[in-house]
Each structure stands twice: as structure tokens, then as C-alpha cells.
């Protein structure tokens, strides 16, 4: 508190919105102060009587003052008066609209509304003296408080919209009102203080919020503090009190020697100015201490002075407990929460044992007023700390134990234990550190140090103790030996990791320090105090908020890795490191052949490739392999450290594995360097692999060259052949020795495939493969070369003539084909071809050709009959085929006569041919020969030659056969007309059957003539 100066009666004050100026209404003057240093800038004289009120516009451009002289003066921010207007009575209050900057001025009988754009003041009568006024945040409504206990809410035009009548009426004058400036409230809330000693709250609609709050004094001023969270109230009790926004009294801001008539908060700050009746001006700074408690991941703290918020630091869940009284102390432990209020202590418990449960209920209430510095709660007790004394109370309020310390208690913490037997860690100002069990009267001194204790924590296994002393030194002791293990400077708080014995963190100087084992400290920037360390989360209190900071444990993990302490590094990594750190740990452990740790780390990053490697190494170890160099070489090769791997392979006597590795990776130059001037066989193998690689990456030219240099001719030939490189194949074939039969045959194959038979023939000749050469000539239909070879080498005759005959047959050169088969000695094939030719000729009605083919067949049978074993059969076939040849030769004329429009033969010839055929067709009729055609020809020629009886006989025979449609009419007509002829033939000469007797009978066989069958009767007319 700083008393600035004493003046006359201080009725009102106002801050410039930016907080740089303070305007006081002191006597009949206005005093303007600089708020930065309290300097009086200028007294303003313009009123002739006491100034009752002052108000600053929200835009900071002007302010107004009202006086008992009935006038209102408008001043600029440069302290110049620019306008003055009057009312009929003394001015009681003024207020600027926060949005439109319209000024409301109120007197004992009326109120006026003025804005710069208006020429005159708009005035409205009032039924009672107006004592106070306040605009809503949006500037839409003006609330007027009156001496008769009525609150009138008007719009911007001065029209009354809501009227609130207080129960006390004129006995409870409204002395101060104020709208809550908070933007978070859903409704406009009006705080009303009256001289019926009541504090009330109303909505804009006039509805009261809650009940009246009784005051034990007459309130003279009310205002909101810190954006509407709290209320400042002053009056006849000569002090300024702090209330919650709901009207719960929290405490006294300052006490004075006279009534407090005005108190206002400096904009956007925690400063408050108070003006009193005796002219005293007081300046206060309000600092709210942090009231809180922490246990592991649960943090409880005071909010709005009357609420307790419990925050789960891991899940970020929060729950609010409304106590409706000032919260003085908070303690939390496991499922218990203790809250000290002014007149009682309330103990809460969780509904369930679920670690994430956030629902608390009241378990016990100890209705007594306690004075204590620190409060601790256990499962069944509360511990009160009063200077040097500790008291243990049950939840029913009964004192069970008391401990008296040698010095002031500076720090106390519950470190766990069975219910009813918890242990407390206590640090004293004299440097003594004790452990107390709540069921034991005797305190155990853990150690004594020279400096006062500020903060304490014990490691998870209770083996180490960390202390922060008053010199900002963090000291770590072994509890059993009392030995100082190490110390670190610049610490204000310390916490052990609850999941790792050897890790602690401490904060100080804007840094967070993490220390693992005895390694150097790792620092990173962090504001605030460390209060807990769980896994990778550090709980940090900064100003009034607690936050869980996720801190990667990379630095301590790498410290363990540097010392090859892989298992310890893995434990640290489990607390929380990045994926990159996990991979680094896995690699380091693998290189250190710590396979179990490596496997866990690779599992974490889901690297199945390395897990497979570890699995294969473990299998090999089970089979008895013990060569660590070989295992490490495999690891290096997986990691891409190929040269190191090759050295290890060589050292372990497995050079071949190094070569395989280089060749698999296509590092052929490195492989050659590795080999040096070694075994030529291995060099060739290396070149072959390099060629394989070139082939795989689609570099066939390079691959061919490499294969040739490595002596892998077959692969070179295959690539060249597949790509059609004939020149390359010729070079290879000519360079190869004739003894290398396999690659030369491949060359010949590709020459054939690529349509270069000349080179193929050259190649076959080179290796002396005559059979393949013959096949080549046959396949390429180079028959002359083939026949020449056949003459020279008769054993290949069949290989030449049979394909030749087949080729002839396929090209419709059947007769040549038949001869070729015959020449090849394939009589069966020759006969089969002739039979097929004959059949085709018959089907196509080429009966003359059919006759010729049957004659050839008969001649073939005659040739075969020279074989004694087949003589009888073949002679029988000879006669049969001769007979068929004669039939088809004769039928050829009949067919032409019936099918073609002109006849080439004389009637006598056709007559004799048809008689011959009918004599011969006594049994089966050969394919293609028609009896109908034969009879029809005979009938017509008989009629023409006057052999009517024979013609009639032929027509009768036709009636018993199936006659084609085209002959139907002709035969029916012939049958009818023949009946008109005589029944006896005329005397005609006997028609010769010998072809030589007839000039138009053709002979087609030089050694055989058509003649009647042996013993067959001659057909003559009678």
C-alpha cells in the first residue's frame, strides 16, 4: 500500500482507459495523476462547488465531471475543458456509454443524455434522487440506482424498459451499481449495493440471481476487478473488501480511518485505488497466492478463490468442486482430497478406484477453525503443520499424535505407505531431514545438512534422497550410507522419476535439468518449477498453471549408450524417446551383439528386416556357431557398412561371403579390389556375376562382352540370339572350336531362327552334323542341296524324300508327291496319296482323272506283286483297280453327255458305252457312277437308233430308281413317246463293242483296251 496524498473529501475517481492517468474528484477540484510514479500532473479548476463524480470515455479522448454546482464539464485528454452544461439540481453521477461514447449525467431530479453530435442535452425527469448509474457492455441500456430503492433500466433514448423494486424501498437506498464487464458471461449481470446493507445481482430482464447477500456495513462503492472475476466493495466499515463475482466475501484489501467512498481497479492490471472521506488516496496491488496440492498425476488447485479444480495431468481431464467459501489450503493423496475453508476442513474421496476416475464426493467434514502453514492428507488422517509442530488428526477431528520439531518446517510430503501407516518426508530450516510415520510418535532423522531445506524428494526405491537447499543447490544423498553422491547448482525444485530409479530432474534459472545416474546434466529451456517426473512427462508449475511437459529422454539414453550400457538405455527409452532414438538404440545394441535389447528396440520401430537378421543369428548360435566376427559382419552388411563387413568376413575366414556380398550389391570394382590378383577361377566367376547383373539391368551388349570374356559362351549366344545380333553370333561361332558342340548348336539354332540358313549350314558343317544339315535344307525347302546330300549320303534318303513328298502334297502337287514317296521306298504312303487323289477326283466328278489314278494304282500293285509274299493279294488288287479304271473311263463320257449341253460322241459310241456299263454294274456300284444317268443315256440312244424294245426296257428300269428332278420330265415324256413306237426293233446292224471299230472311241491306255468282261454276253438287238 502506498499513501499518495491527503486532500479534501474524495468522492469519486476514474482511470484513463490505457491506465496512464488517474482523475480524482477532490473537493471542488479535479486532480490528475501520472499512475506510473504518482506525480500530480495538474489540478483542474472549473467547478464552483464539491465535485461528486467523474468518468472517462472508453476511447480515452475525453472525460466528464459533475458537481454540486449543478454543472457537467467535458474535458479533453489534454486536460482542456471544452463544454459545460447544467441541470436543475446537483450532479450525483456521470457515465460514458462504452460503445457510442454517449454521456449520461444524473442529478437529484432528472438525468441527461449527451453526445458530441448533439447540439443540446436530452433530459428526462426522475421520480427520485438518482445516486448511481452504469451502462451495459454493449451500450444498449443504462441502469439507474435511486434513493427510493428502485432500479430503472433505460434504453439509449432514455425510455424505461425494466423497473426493479427492492424489498426495503426508501429504507434501502441504492447507493452503487455496476454491470459485470466479463465477456464470458452469457447474460448481462448487474451488481447492486444498497444501504439496507445488502449485495444483490440481477439480470437485464430484472430477474434476481440468487439471494441477497447480507453486509454488516453501508456500501458506498462497488466495482469489478480483473475482468469481472471479483468485486471490490467499500463503505462505512472503513475498508475495501474483495468478493467473488457471486458475492462470497474473500477478505480485506485494505483498512482505513474513514469511510471509503470510491474504489476502482486500474485497467488491465492487478492494481486498485481507494479514495476515502478524510481525503486519503491508497494504491494497492492484489496478488493471489497459489493454493494447490499434487500427488503423482493429480493436481488440485484453487480457482476464483472459492472453487477447487482437480486436473488429471495425463488425460487432461478436469473437475470443478464449488466450495462457495474461500479456499485456504488444499491437499491431495491417492483417492483423498482435503480442502481447508475458513471455518472447516472438508475431506473428499473418489467414487471408485479407477485411476482415471475424476468424480469426488464428500467423505467427512471437520467443522473447526484451524490455523496452519501446511496441510497434508493421508488415507485416514490429515496432518496440520504449524511452524515447528506437526499434528495428526483423524477424519473425525480427533488429534491422535503430535510431533515437535527443532526448527521451522519448510517442506512436507507424503511418500506413500499402507493406509494408516503412511510415511512423511519433512525438511526443516536447520537442514535436518526426517521421516515420520503417522502411526509412530518417533521421527527418524535421515540426515542433517548445513543449509536450510527448500524442496525434497525420494527415489522410487527409497534408496536416494534429493534436496534443494536455500543456496539453490541440488544435493543427492544415499539414504543408507548418508554419502553425498553428487550436487548440482541453480536448482529451485527437484523431482525423481517415478518409473526409473536413477533419473531425476530439477529446475532453476529458466532451465530444466535432467540427470541420469552420474552422467553430466542435460539442459533445456523451461519456465517454472518442476513438481513431478513420471516416465517422459515432467509436471511443471508456471505462475498459476500446471502443465505436463513431454520431454524425450534422448539425452540420458545416449549417455548410457556411450558407455555400452544397453539394458539401462532400453529402460530409459521405455520412458519416452523418439522413433529415431529407438532405432539408434537398436543399432547400437545390435553392433554390441546385445541381441535381446536390439530385438525389443527393433520390435518397437517394427523393423522386420533386422528382426529377421537377429532371429537367424540366434538360430545359428543355437546350432553352435560362436564366431562373433561373423555375426558382426552380417550386422555391418545389413547396416550398409560393407567394407567393414568385408574385413570381418576375411578375418573370420569367409572371403566367399564378402565376394557374395559385393556381387549381390553389384559392387564389382570393390570385389575385384578385394580379390586382388587371386584365383582366376574366382575372377571369372566375378565377371560372370557382373554380366548377370548387366543383363538384369537391361544392358545386354555389356553383358555379352563380359560373358565372352568369362568364357560363358552359351549365355552370350542366348542374349545375342534373343536380341537378333547376327554379326555377334557369327563372330562367336567362327571363334569357337569345333569341339565346343553345345554353343555351336545354339548358334546354328539362332541362325535358323533369325532366317540366316547359310550361316547355320556353315556351323553344322563345322561340327560335322550332317543330319542337322539335311534337316536344315528340308526345313528351308532347299531341295537341290538336300538331294545333292542324299546322293552323297544315301542313309539320309528317307529324311529328304519323305518331307519333300509331304511338301509336294501340301502344295497340291500330288502326282509328284506320289512319285517322291515311291522313290523314297514308302509304297504305303505312295498308295495312300494315290487313293486320296482318286477319291478327290471322283468326289469332284473328274472321272477321267480317277480312271488314270486307278490305272496307276494297278501298276503300283503290279510292282509290289514282284514280292512273292504279296503276289496273290497284289494281283487281285491289280485286277480290281484295272476294272475300276475301265468303269470310270467309260462313265466319263456318260457324265459329260448328261451334264453338258453338247455331246462329243456319236450315238453309237454312247449306246455301246452305256451297254458296257450296265453289263459291268451287276453288283456294287462304285462311288460317283450313276445308274440313272447310264440308263437314261441308253434309253435315249436306243430310241435314236431304233432299238425301241431296249429303249422301253431302259425306261421301265428307270421307273424303279430315284430320278433327279431335272430328268423327271424328260424321262416321263420318253416313257410315253416310246409306247408309240413298234414293239420290235428295226433291223439294225450289231453295234461293235471294240473301240478300234469306232473312230470316236478314244484309247487312253497303251497296253489295255475296253473289252467285255470275260464270259459276259454281248448286248445286241434281236
C-alpha positions, 0 to 999 in steps of 0.5 A: 500500500502506498499513501499518495496524498491527503486532500479534501473529501474524495468522492469519486475517481476514474482511470484513463482507459490505457491506465496512464492517468488517474482523475480524482474528484477532490473537493471542488477540484479535479486532480490528475495523476501520472499512475506510473510514479504518482506525480500530480500532473495538474489540478483542474479548476472549473467547478464552483462547488464539491465535485461528486463524480467523474468518468472517462470515455472508453476511447480515452479522448475525453472525460466528464465531471459533475458537481454540486454546482449543478454543472457537467464539464467535458474535458479533453485528454489534454486536460482542456475543458471544452463544454459545460452544461447544467441541470436543475439540481446537483450532479450525483453521477456521470457515465460514458456509454462504452460503445457510442461514447454517449454521456449520461449525467444524473442529478437529484431530479432528472438525468441527461443524455449527451453526445458530441453530435448533439447540439443540446442535452436530452433530459428526462425527469426522475421520480427520485434522487438518482445516486448511481448509474452504469451502462451495459457492455454493449451500450444498449441500456443504462441502469439507474440506482435511486434513493427510493430503492428502485432500479430503472433500466433505460434504453439509449433514448432514455425510455424505461424498459425494466423497473426493479423494486427492492424489498426495503424501498426508501429504507434501502437506498441504492447507493452503487451499481455496476454491470459485470464487464466479463465477456464470458458471461452469457447474460448481462449481470448487474451488481447492486449495493444498497444501504439496507446493507445488502449485495444483490445481482440481477439480470437485464430482464430484472430477474434476481440471481440468487439471494441477497447477500447480507453486509454488516456495513453501508456500501458506498462503492462497488466495482469489478476487478480483473475482468469481472472475476471479483468485486471490490466493495467499500463503505462505512466499515472503513475498508475495501473488501474483495468478493467473488463475482457471486458475492462470497466475501474473500477478505480485506484489501485494505483498512482505513480511518474513514469511510471509503467512498470510491474504489476502482481497479486500474485497467488491465492490471492487478492494481486498485485505488481507494479514495476515502472521506478524510481525503486519503488516496491508497494504491494497492496491488492484489496478488493471489497466492497459489493454493494447490496440492499434487500427488503423482498425476493429480493436481488440485488447485484453487480457482476464483478463490472459492472453487477447487479444480482437480486436473488429471495431468495425463488425460487432461481431464478436469473437475470443478468442486464449488466450495462457495467459501474461500479456499485456504489450503488444499491437499491431495493423496491417492483417492483423498482430497482435503480442502481447508475453508475458513471455518472447516476442513472438508475431506473428499474421496473418489467414487471408485478406484479407477485411476482415471476416475475424476468424480469426488464426493464428500467423505467427512467434514471437520467443522473447526477453525484451524490455523496452519502453514501446511496441510497434508492428507493421508488415507485416514488422517490429515496432518496440520503443520504449524511452524515447528509442530506437526499434528495428526488428526483423524477424519473425525477431528480427533488429534491422535499424535503430535510431533515437535520439531527443532526448527521451522518446517519448510517442506512436507510430503507424503511418500506413500505407505499402507493406509494408516501407516503412511510415511512423511518426508519433512525438511526443516530450516536447520537442514535436518531431514526426517521421516515420520510415520503417522502411526509412530510418535518417533521421527527418524532423522535421515540426515542433517545438512548445513543449509536450510531445506527448500524442496525434497524428494525420494527415489522410487526405491527409497534408496536416494534422497534429493534436496534443494537447499536455500543456496539453490543447490541440488544435493543427492544423498544415499539414504543408507550410507548418508554419502553425498553422491553428487550436487548440482547448482541453480536448482529451485525444485527437484523431482525423481522419476517415478518409473526409473530409479536413477533419473531425476530432474530439477529446475532453476534459472529458466532451465530444466535439468535432467540427470541420469545416474552420474552422467553430466546434466542435460539442459533445456529451456523451461519456465517454472518449477518442476513438481513431478517426473513420471516416465517422459512427462515432467509436471511443471508449475508456471505462475498459476498453471500446471502443465505436463511437459513431454520431454524425450529422454534422448539425452540420458539414453545416449549417455548410457549408450556411450558407455555400452550400457544397453539394458539401462538405455532400453529402460530409459527409452521405455520412458519416452524417446523418439522413433529415431532414438529407438532405432539408434538404440537398436543399432547400437545394441545390435553392433554390441551383439546385445541381441535381446535389447536390439530385438525389443528396440527393433520390435518397437520401430517394427523393423522386420528386416533386422528382426529377421537378421537377429532371429537367424543369428540366434538360430545359428548360435543355437546350432553352435556357431560362436564366431562373433566376427561373423555375426558382426559382419552380417550386422555391418552388411545389413547396416550398409557398412560393407567394407567393414563387413568385408574385413570381418568376413576375411578375418573370420575366414569367409572371403566367399561371403564378402565376394557374395556380398559385393556381387549381390550389391553389384559392387564389382570394382570393390570385389575385384579390389578385394580379390586382388590378383587371386584365383582366376577361377574366382575372377571369372566367376566375378565377371560372370556375376557382373554380366548377370547383373548387366543383363538384369539391368537391361544392358545386354551388349555389356553383358555379352562382352563380359560373358565372352570374356568369362568364357560363358559362351552359351549365355552370350549366344542366348542374349545375342540370339534373343536380341537378333545380333547376327554379326555377334553370333557369327563372330562367336561361332567362327571363334569357337572350336569345333569341339565346343558342340553345345554353343555351336548348336545354339548358334546354328539354332539362332541362325535358323531362327533369325532366317540366316540358313547359310550361316547355320549350314556353315556351323553344322558343317563345322561340327560335322552334323550332317543330319542337322544339315539335311534337316536344315535344307528340308526345313528351308525347302532347299531341295537341290542341296538336300538331294545333292546330300542324299546322293552323297549320303544315301542313309539320309534318303528317307529324311529328304524324300519323305518331307519333300513328298509331304511338301509336294502334297501340301502344295497340291502337287500330288502326282509328284508327291506320289512319285517322291514317296515311291522313290523314297521306298514308302509304297504305303504312303505312295498308295495312300496319296494315290487313293486320296487323289482318286477319291478327290477326283471322283468326289469332284466328278473328274472321272477321267482323272480317277480312271488314270489314278486307278490305272496307276494304282494297278501298276503300283500293285503290279510292282509290289506283286514282284514280292512273292509274299504279296503276289496273290493279294497284289494281283487281285488288287491289280485286277480290281483297280484295272476294272475300276479304271475301265468303269470310270473311263467309260462313265466319263463320257456318260457324265459329260453327255448328261451334264453338258449341253453338247455331246462329243460322241456319236450315238453309237459310241454312247449306246455301246458305252452305256451297254458296257456299263450296265453289263459291268454294274451287276453288283456294287456300284462304285462311288460317283457312277450313276445308274440313272444317268447310264440308263437314261443315256441308253434309253435315249440312244436306243430310241435314236437308233431304233432299238425301241424294245431296249429303249422301253426296257431302259425306261421301265428300269428307270421307273424303279430308281430315284430320278433327279428332278431335272430328268423327271420330265424328260424321262416321263415324256420318253416313257410315253413317246416310246409306247408309240413306237413298234414293239420290235426293233428295226433291223439294225446292224450289231453295234461293235463293242471294240473301240478300234471299230469306232473312230470316236472311241478314244484309247487312253491306255497303251497296253489295255483296251475296253473289252467285255468282261470275260464270259459276259454276253454281248448286248445286241438287238434281236 
